[in-house]
Amino acid sequence: MLKDKIIEIIGYYSSSEKVKFTDNLLFDLGYDSIRFIQLILNLEEEFKIEFLDEYLLMEKLSTVENIYNAVSNMIQGDKNE
């Protein structure tokens, strides 16, 4: 399941033992800019997607839910092309 895989990847770079769908990367999971970039690169590789520059701000992808929605939309967009 996509949601579980995303949570697993986010958890790998997290300082928290348990990642919840509503968690904020910075405040709940201890992310910094380096971890955020590592996460983006891992997600791109895992799901064969590429984040547009407009998404490469921590404010746009601040929560697990935001990341899930972005990845899900990109995957769906690829299937529709």
DRENLO-434980 format. One record per residue (C-alpha): residue number from 1; x negated, y, z negated. Coordinates in nm, 4 decimals, decimal comma. Each point is the difference from the previous one (the first is absolute). Layout:
    n         u         v         w
  NUM         X         Y         Z
...
***
This chain:
    n         u         v         w
    1    0,0000    0,0000    0,0000
    2   -0,1318    0,3417    0,1006
    3    0,0742    0,1670   -0,3325
    4   -0,1891   -0,2654   -0,1972
    5   -0,3025    0,0166    0,2303
    6   -0,0167    0,3791   -0,0280
    7    0,0249   -0,0190   -0,3793
    8   -0,2774   -0,2605   -0,0007
    9   -0,2279    0,2226    0,2086
   10    0,0755    0,3074   -0,2109
   11   -0,0649   -0,2019   -0,3153
   12   -0,3443   -0,0994    0,1243
   13   -0,1153    0,3638   -0,0181
   14    0,2002    0,0868   -0,3115
   15   -0,1182    0,0452   -0,3567
   16    0,3384   -0,1323   -0,1181
   17    0,0702   -0,3676   -0,0593
   18    0,3573    0,0162    0,1333
   19    0,1100    0,2004    0,3024
   20    0,3646    0,1035    0,0224
   21    0,1860    0,1231    0,3074
   22    0,0576    0,3401   -0,1637
   23   -0,3613    0,0538   -0,1128
   24   -0,1872    0,3135    0,0950
   25   -0,3491   -0,0736    0,1365
   26   -0,1696    0,2827   -0,1867
   27    0,1840    0,0113   -0,3305
   28    0,1021   -0,3628   -0,0546
   29   -0,2656   -0,1957    0,1875
   30   -0,3129    0,2108   -0,0472
   31   -0,0692    0,0614    0,3677
   32   -0,2552    0,2572    0,1118
   33   -0,0827    0,1148    0,3529
   34   -0,2485   -0,2842    0,0619
   35    0,2475   -0,2685   -0,1059
   36    0,2697    0,1661    0,2085
   37   -0,2143   -0,0127    0,3160
   38   -0,0959   -0,3625   -0,0720
   39    0,3687   -0,0830   -0,0363
   40    0,0900    0,1694    0,3292
   41   -0,2764   -0,1844    0,1848
   42    0,1073   -0,3319   -0,1513
   43    0,3653    0,0563    0,0909
   44   -0,0941    0,0939    0,3565
   45   -0,2088   -0,3128    0,0360
   46    0,2501   -0,2339   -0,1653
   47    0,3043    0,1168    0,1941
   48   -0,1732    0,1061    0,3250
   49    0,1335    0,3557   -0,0281
   50   -0,1530    0,3462    0,0064
   51    0,1111    0,2775   -0,2318
   52    0,0486    0,3326    0,1724
   53   -0,2032    0,2883   -0,1406
   54    0,3144    0,1498   -0,1524
   55    0,0282   -0,3034   -0,2305
   56   -0,3582    0,0168   -0,1210
   57    0,0869    0,2182   -0,2955
   58    0,0470   -0,1484   -0,3422
   59    0,3095    0,2192   -0,0379
   60    0,1712   -0,1741    0,2960
   61   -0,0847   -0,3494   -0,1247
   62    0,0137    0,0691   -0,3710
   63    0,2048   -0,3012   -0,1077
   64    0,0134   -0,3691    0,0755
   65    0,3452    0,0568    0,1478
   66   -0,1305    0,2765    0,2345
   67   -0,2740   -0,2316    0,1232
   68    0,2438   -0,2860    0,0523
   69    0,2349    0,2254    0,1976
   70   -0,2821    0,1355    0,2183
   71   -0,1443   -0,3432    0,0763
   72    0,3443   -0,1474    0,0614
   73    0,0888    0,2815    0,2413
   74   -0,3279   -0,0413    0,1891
   75    0,0482   -0,3759    0,0315
   76    0,3601    0,0468    0,1177
   77   -0,1161    0,2657    0,2482
   78   -0,2500   -0,2439    0,1493
   79    0,2718   -0,2614    0,0472
   80    0,2240    0,2510    0,1774
   81   -0,2625    0,1055    0,2557
***
